[in-house]
């Protein structure tokens, strides 16, 4: 098992994001009007679900690249619906610790 890191931040629109990074796996939870929960893994299962007052949307995910070094996280992934790729996304985050 690799090192564990938790990163949390607020977006300008008030959404709260929590990232749990454990070795080569990343869990992302984004709370705004609803909840978006995504898991990314180069070796295991990746998925994304959006929970709102209207129900739950579930998507398949193929993680193309996942890199976590120091103060930078990079994830490149394909979003699937019905087994077909509907979009490709890149998530990049760099941070500086507050003192």
N, C-alpha and C positions, 0 to 999 in steps of 0.2 A: 504494500500500500504506500502511495506517495504522500507528499506533504499536503496538508489541508490549509486552504486560505478562504476567508470570507471577506467579500467586498460589498459595501452597501453605499448607495448614493441616491440623491434626489435629482430628478430631471427638472428643467426649467418650468415644465407644465405641472409640476407637483407630483408626478408619478414617482413611486419609491421602488428601487430596484435592489435585489439582493442576489449576489453571485456566490455560489459555493463551488470552489475548485478543489478537486481531490485527485491528485495524480493527473491522468489524462481525461478526466470526466468533469463536465461543468453543468451545474444546475442553475437556471436563471428564473427568478420569480419577479414579475413586474406588476405592481399594484397601482391601478389608477381607478377608472370607473368600474373596471373588472379586473380579472387576474389573467395574466399570460404566464404559463409555466413551460419552460423548455429544458430539455436535457440533451447534451451534446457529448458524444464519445467517438473516438476513433476506433475502438475495439468492441464496444457494446452497442446497445440500442439507443437511438436518438429519437426524440419526439417533440412536438409542440402542441399545446392546447390553449385555447382562448375561452375563458369562462366569463359570461356576461349575464345580464338579466334575461336575455333571450335564449340562453342555453349554452352548450359547449360545442366549440368547433375543434376537431382534432385533425392534425396534419402529420404525415410521415416526414421524416427528416433524414437526409443523407449528409453526414458531416464530411466535407471534402478536406478541410484543414483545421487544425486546432493547435494553437501555440501559446504557451504561457511562459513568459520570461520576465523576471523581476517585477517591473511596474507596467507591463503591457500584456493584454489579452487579445488574441486574434482568432476569430472563428469564421470560416467560409462554409456555407451550407446551402443545400438545395431543399426547397419546400415542396412536398408531394401531396397531391390530392387524387384519390382514386388510382394510385400507383403511377401517376404521371407527374413529371416535374412542372410546377406552375411558376416558380421563381427561384432565383439564386440570390442569396444575401451575404453580405460581409458585415460582421460585428467587430469593431475595433474599439478598445478602451485602453487609455493610458491614464495614470493617476499619480498624485503626489500625496503622501500621508500628511494629515493634519497634525500639528504639534500641540 
